[in-house]
Amino acid sequence: MVLKTFGWSFAVTALGLVAAVLYGGWTAFGIVAILSILEISLSFDNAVVNAGILKKMNAFWQRIFLTIGILIAVFGMRLIFPVVIVAVSAQLGPIEAVDLALTDKDRYQELVTDAHPAIAAFGGMFLLMIFLDFIFEDREIKWLGWLERPLAKLGKVDMLSVCIALIVLLITSMTFATHAHLHAGPADKSATVLLSGVAGLITYMIVGGLSGYFEDKLEEEEEREHEEEEQAKRTGKPIVLLAGKAAFFMFLYLEVLDASFSFDGVIGAFAITNDIVLMALGLGVGAMYVRSLTVYLVRQGTLDDYVYLEHGAHYAIGALAVLLLVTIQYEIHEVITGSIGVALIAWSFWSSVRRNRALAAAEGKAGSDEKTEVSSGV
């Protein structure tokens, strides 16, 4: 079952890692592996939501989503979108940006380096907002309770995350201006950081608004589906899966949703590398696993309960946000930035495993105690 579901993902992983070694050696191999893990961990929630919608579609449209949909996801958001970001920041045409990235790496790297303050400010603010909104939300399950409990109380203050993000942006911009003797045009660079950061904040609010709208729609659909299931049980009629025009629009909806979910992965990738080839390889491999995980969820109906993974992924986002803002002024090696995120995610995964084992042991002990009481009573 696992091989059948994840077979294509394993194959693409092998091809992607081999391509990375041929393209840039073992350093490139490490970067692609880190990007893949980052994308998978950040997209767990994406797979869960996708599965909730996909199960309502018939077999034909499920195949369309998992074939044509993966092409859109990999080549659209994971390849074209990073190129567009670089092209806009460096004021290049998209074709010129791709051509430079593939044929004149030195010139491309020079242009990306010049555009890096804008990319870092935009991406840093976007990722910082994701992190802040997560840690200020009161959640039933807490990973680092000593930290998350007081932050959840602070989160009751309206617009706190936006205020903190803007304060961080102002400090970053002023700090950059103070140390701007290393760059030409300090005033322009400082203004660029400020404007790009505000653009990142606005983009987050738009994407967040769309995601919230879609989630509300999904909840409405789930309520309606529950009512239909209850009615089907009473009448004995089978539940009709979506097909035709309804499934087509649901397919479009899924692609838009996937784009909004993958935004954090694409932006986070810039904290690890500026190379669009490595970015496309790493994020593409990750996107394949998201699709495979979606299929697994649809077919199995369950997911191992690694409840702290979402926390680890968001702490990794927070770390990437800070690192992106720091790289406006200071150079940090890609492996370091990537390793911090992977370490946080691995830590959260291990914490989830330990929690599951503790719960299983507690349930087993409770069951044995109950049996002892029954036998003693007899």
C-alpha positions in Angstrom: 0.0 0.0 0.0 2.8 2.4 1.0 4.9 1.6 -2.1 1.9 1.9 -4.4 0.9 5.2 -2.9 4.3 6.8 -2.6 6.1 5.0 -5.4 6.2 8.0 -7.8 7.3 10.2 -4.9 10.2 7.8 -4.2 11.2 7.8 -7.9 11.0 11.6 -8.2 13.1 11.9 -5.0 15.8 9.7 -6.4 15.8 11.5 -9.7 15.8 14.9 -8.0 18.7 14.1 -5.7 20.8 12.6 -8.6 20.0 15.7 -10.7 21.1 17.9 -7.7 24.5 16.1 -7.4 25.1 16.4 -11.2 24.1 20.0 -11.1 26.0 21.3 -8.1 27.7 18.4 -6.2 27.0 17.3 -2.7 26.2 20.8 -1.4 23.4 20.9 -3.9 22.3 17.5 -2.8 22.0 18.7 0.8 20.1 21.8 -0.2 17.6 19.9 -2.3 17.1 17.4 0.6 16.5 20.2 3.1 14.1 22.0 0.8 12.2 18.7 0.2 11.8 18.1 4.0 10.8 21.8 4.5 8.1 21.6 1.8 6.7 18.3 3.1 6.5 19.4 6.7 4.9 22.8 5.8 2.4 21.1 3.6 1.0 18.5 6.0 -2.1 20.7 6.6 -2.4 21.1 2.9 -2.6 17.4 2.3 -5.3 17.0 5.1 -7.5 19.7 3.6 -6.9 18.4 0.0 -8.0 14.9 1.2 -11.2 16.3 2.8 -12.2 17.8 -0.5 -10.8 15.1 -2.9 -12.9 12.3 -1.3 -16.0 14.1 -2.5 -14.9 13.8 -6.2 -15.3 10.8 -8.4 -12.4 8.6 -9.5 -11.8 10.4 -12.8 -11.5 13.9 -11.2 -9.3 12.4 -8.4 -6.9 11.2 -11.2 -7.0 14.6 -12.9 -6.0 16.3 -9.6 -3.2 13.8 -9.0 -1.8 14.1 -12.6 -2.5 17.5 -14.2 -2.8 19.0 -10.8 0.7 18.0 -9.8 2.1 19.6 -13.0 0.3 22.8 -12.1 1.6 22.6 -8.5 5.3 21.8 -9.5 5.7 24.0 -12.6 3.3 26.7 -11.5 4.0 27.5 -7.9 7.3 25.7 -7.3 9.1 26.7 -10.6 7.5 29.7 -12.3 6.6 31.6 -9.1 10.1 31.8 -7.7 11.3 33.0 -11.2 8.6 35.7 -11.1 9.7 36.9 -7.7 13.3 37.1 -8.9 12.3 38.8 -12.2 10.2 41.4 -10.4 12.8 42.1 -7.8 15.7 42.3 -10.2 13.5 44.1 -12.9 14.1 41.3 -15.5 11.8 39.6 -17.9 10.8 36.1 -16.8 12.5 34.5 -19.8 15.6 36.6 -19.3 15.7 35.5 -15.6 15.5 31.8 -16.5 18.1 32.2 -19.2 20.5 34.0 -16.9 19.9 31.4 -14.1 20.8 28.5 -16.5 23.5 30.1 -18.7 25.2 32.9 -16.8 25.1 32.0 -13.1 27.6 34.7 -12.1 25.5 37.5 -13.6 22.3 36.0 -12.3 23.8 35.7 -8.8 24.9 39.3 -9.0 21.3 40.5 -9.9 19.8 38.3 -7.2 22.2 39.6 -4.6 21.2 43.2 -5.6 17.6 42.2 -5.3 18.1 40.2 -2.1 17.1 43.0 0.4 13.7 43.3 -1.3 13.2 39.5 -1.5 14.3 39.0 2.1 12.1 41.8 3.5 9.1 40.6 1.5 9.6 36.9 2.5 10.7 37.6 6.0 7.5 39.6 6.8 5.3 37.0 5.1 6.8 34.2 7.1 6.9 36.2 10.3 3.2 36.8 10.1 2.5 33.1 9.7 4.6 32.4 12.8 3.1 35.1 14.9 -0.5 34.3 14.1 0.2 30.7 15.0 1.9 31.3 18.3 -0.6 33.9 19.4 -3.6 31.5 18.9 -4.8 29.6 21.9 -4.6 25.9 21.0 -5.9 22.8 22.8 -2.6 20.9 22.1 0.6 22.7 23.2 4.1 21.6 22.4 6.2 24.0 24.4 3.6 24.8 27.0 5.8 27.1 29.1 6.1 29.4 26.1 2.8 28.9 24.2 0.5 29.4 27.2 1.6 33.0 28.0 1.8 33.9 24.3 -1.8 32.6 23.8 -2.9 35.0 26.5 -1.1 37.9 24.8 -2.8 36.9 21.5 -6.1 38.1 22.8 -5.0 41.6 22.0 -6.3 42.6 18.6 -3.9 43.0 15.8 -0.9 42.2 18.0 0.9 40.1 15.4 0.6 43.0 12.8 2.0 45.5 15.3 4.9 43.3 16.2 5.7 42.6 12.6 5.7 46.3 11.7 7.9 47.1 14.6 10.3 44.3 13.5 10.2 45.8 9.9 11.0 49.3 11.2 13.9 48.1 13.3 15.2 46.0 10.3 14.9 49.0 8.0 16.7 51.4 10.4 19.4 48.8 11.2 20.0 48.2 7.5 20.2 52.0 6.9 22.7 52.4 9.7 25.0 49.7 8.3 24.3 50.6 4.6 27.9 51.8 4.0 28.6 48.4 2.4 26.0 49.1 -0.3 25.3 51.9 -2.8 22.4 54.2 -2.1 21.7 53.6 1.6 18.5 55.6 1.6 17.1 53.8 -1.5 18.0 50.4 0.1 16.3 51.3 3.4 13.2 52.4 1.5 13.3 49.2 -0.5 13.4 47.1 2.6 10.5 49.1 4.1 8.3 48.9 1.0 9.0 45.3 0.3 8.2 44.4 3.9 4.9 46.2 3.8 4.2 44.4 0.5 4.9 41.0 2.2 2.5 42.0 5.0 -0.2 42.9 2.6 0.3 39.7 0.6 0.0 37.6 3.7 -3.3 39.3 4.7 -4.7 38.7 1.2 -3.6 35.1 1.1 -4.8 34.6 4.7 -8.2 36.1 3.8 -8.5 33.8 0.8 -7.5 30.8 2.9 -10.0 31.8 5.6 -12.7 32.1 3.0 -12.0 28.7 1.6 -11.9 27.1 5.0 -15.3 28.6 5.8 -16.6 27.2 2.6 -15.1 23.8 3.4 -16.8 23.8 6.8 -20.1 24.6 5.2 -19.6 21.8 2.7 -18.7 19.4 5.5 -21.9 20.3 7.4 -24.0 19.8 4.2 -22.2 16.5 3.6 -22.9 15.4 7.1 -26.6 16.2 6.6 -26.6 14.3 3.3 -25.0 11.3 4.9 -27.6 11.3 7.7 -30.4 11.5 5.1 -28.7 8.7 3.0 -28.7 6.5 6.1 -32.4 7.1 6.7 -33.5 6.7 3.0 -30.9 4.0 2.0 -29.7 6.1 -1.0 -26.0 6.1 -1.8 -24.0 9.3 -1.5 -23.3 10.9 -4.9 -19.7 11.9 -5.6 -19.0 15.2 -7.4 -18.6 14.9 -11.2 -18.8 17.1 -14.3 -19.0 20.9 -13.8 -19.2 20.7 -10.0 -16.0 18.6 -9.9 -14.2 20.9 -12.3 -14.9 23.9 -10.2 -13.8 21.9 -7.1 -10.6 21.1 -9.0 -9.9 24.8 -9.6 -10.7 25.5 -6.0 -8.1 22.9 -4.9 -5.4 24.4 -7.2 -6.0 27.9 -5.8 -5.9 26.4 -2.2 -2.7 24.6 -3.0 -1.1 27.8 -4.3 -2.0 29.7 -1.1 -0.7 26.8 1.1 2.5 26.5 -0.9 3.3 30.2 -0.6 5.1 29.8 2.7 7.3 26.9 1.3 8.3 29.0 -1.8 9.1 32.1 0.3 10.9 30.0 2.9 13.1 28.5 0.1 14.7 31.9 -0.5 16.1 31.7 3.0 18.0 28.6 2.0 19.0 29.2 -1.6 18.6 31.7 -4.5 19.2 29.1 -7.1 15.9 28.5 -9.0 17.1 25.1 -10.2 17.7 23.7 -6.7 14.5 25.5 -5.5 12.5 23.8 -8.2 14.0 20.4 -7.5 13.5 20.5 -3.8 10.0 22.0 -3.8 9.0 19.7 -6.6 10.0 16.6 -4.7 8.1 18.0 -1.7 5.0 18.7 -3.8 5.0 15.1 -5.0 4.9 13.8 -1.4 2.0 16.2 -0.6 0.0 14.6 -3.5 0.9 11.1 -2.3 0.0 11.9 1.2 -3.3 13.3 0.0 -4.0 9.9 -1.8 -3.0 8.0 1.3 -5.4 10.1 3.4 -8.2 9.5 1.0 -7.6 5.8 0.8 -6.9 5.1 4.4 -9.0 7.8 6.0 -6.5 8.4 8.8 -3.1 10.0 9.5 -0.7 9.0 12.2 -1.3 11.5 15.0 1.9 13.4 15.0 0.3 16.4 16.7 3.4 18.5 17.3 4.5 18.5 13.6 2.5 21.5 12.9 4.1 23.3 15.8 7.6 22.3 14.6 6.9 23.5 11.1 5.7 26.9 12.3 8.7 27.4 14.6 10.8 26.6 11.6 8.9 29.2 9.7 9.6 31.7 12.5 13.3 30.8 12.4 13.4 31.2 8.6 11.7 34.6 8.9 14.3 35.9 11.3 17.2 34.5 9.3 15.8 36.1 6.1 15.7 39.5 7.7 19.3 39.0 9.1 20.5 38.1 5.6 19.6 41.6 4.4 22.9 42.7 6.1 24.8 39.5 6.9 25.6 36.4 4.8 24.5 33.1 6.3 25.3 29.8 4.7 22.3 27.9 3.2 23.1 24.7 5.0 22.9 26.5 8.4 19.5 28.1 7.6 18.1 24.8 6.3 19.4 22.7 9.1 17.8 24.9 11.8 14.3 24.3 10.2 14.9 20.6 9.8 16.1 20.3 13.4 13.0 22.0 14.8 10.7 19.7 12.6 12.7 16.6 13.7 12.4 17.6 17.3 8.6 18.1 17.0 8.3 14.7 15.2 10.2 12.9 18.0 8.1 14.7 20.6 5.0 13.5 18.8 6.3 9.9 18.8 7.0 10.0 22.5 3.6 11.5 23.2 1.9 8.7 21.2 3.9 6.0 23.1 3.1 7.6 26.5 -0.7 7.7 25.6 -0.6 4.1 24.4 1.2 3.0 27.5 -1.3 4.8 29.7 -4.3 3.2 27.8 -2.7 -0.2 28.2 -2.2 0.3 31.9 -5.7 1.5 32.3 -7.0 -1.5 30.4 -5.0 -4.0 32.5 -6.2 -2.3 35.8 -9.8 -2.6 34.6 -9.3 -6.3 33.9 -7.7 -6.8 37.4 -10.7 -5.1 39.0 -13.1 -7.3 37.1 -11.3 -10.5 38.0 -11.0 -9.4 41.6 -14.7 -8.8 41.7 -15.4 -12.2 40.4 
